[in-house]
Amino acid sequence: MWSESLWSKTLIGFLLGFLLSMSLFMNIGFIVPLPRDVFLFIAVIGGFTLWSALISWFYCVQSLKKPALICLVGFLVTAMINAWFYIQEGV
């Protein structure tokens, strides 16, 4: 079945892992008052680590439903929090 192929796991894991890790570390950037260079260093290291862990998780499961659903829900929650911070900051 196509939905269980390695290509689909790679593409979906790549996209959802990237979106979730970026959104999560944007939240951290809004919440924690760090100098810009320190935050960028933490975001690059942490974002890449989270992204690679999510891609590995997509490869380790039989079905794409569970990790895709969890990543989508996590992304929607962090995206709403990002939107709230963005509106509150008035940028």
KANOR-V75669 format. One record per residue. N is the residue number from 1. RES is the residue in one small letter. PHI is phi in whole degrees, -180 to 180 (none if undefined). NEAR is the number of other C-alpha atoms within 10 Angstrom. Layout:
[[N;RES;PHI;NEAR] [N;RES;PHI;NEAR]]
This chain:
[[1;m;none;4] [2;w;-64;8] [3;s;-68;12] [4;e;-106;14] [5;s;-76;13] [6;l;-67;12] [7;w;-63;11] [8;s;-69;15] [9;k;-64;24] [10;t;-66;14] [11;l;-67;13] [12;i;-69;18] [13;g;-64;25] [14;f;-62;17] [15;l;-69;13] [16;l;-68;22] [17;g;-64;27] [18;f;-65;20] [19;l;-63;20] [20;l;-67;24] [21;s;-68;25] [22;m;-64;22] [23;s;-66;22] [24;l;-64;22] [25;f;-77;21] [26;m;-68;19] [27;n;-61;19] [28;i;-61;16] [29;g;-64;18] [30;f;-75;14] [31;i;-81;10] [32;v;-92;9] [33;p;-81;9] [34;l;-115;13] [35;p;-60;9] [36;r;-58;10] [37;d;-68;9] [38;v;-67;9] [39;f;-63;17] [40;l;-63;15] [41;f;-63;11] [42;i;-64;16] [43;a;-67;19] [44;v;-67;14] [45;i;-67;11] [46;g;-69;16] [47;g;-64;23] [48;f;-66;16] [49;t;-64;12] [50;l;-64;19] [51;w;-61;21] [52;s;-68;17] [53;a;-66;13] [54;l;-68;22] [55;i;-63;21] [56;s;-63;16] [57;w;-64;15] [58;f;-62;25] [59;y;-73;18] [60;c;-84;12] [61;v;-104;13] [62;q;-76;11] [63;s;-109;14] [64;l;-83;19] [65;k;-59;12] [66;k;-64;12] [67;p;-67;20] [68;a;-67;18] [69;l;-65;12] [70;i;-64;12] [71;c;-67;18] [72;l;-65;16] [73;v;-64;13] [74;g;-62;17] [75;f;-66;21] [76;l;-63;15] [77;v;-65;15] [78;t;-69;21] [79;a;-67;19] [80;m;-67;13] [81;i;-65;17] [82;n;-61;20] [83;a;-63;13] [84;w;-63;12] [85;f;-62;16] [86;y;-64;13] [87;i;-69;10] [88;q;-65;9] [89;e;-77;9] [90;g;76;7] [91;v;-81;6]]
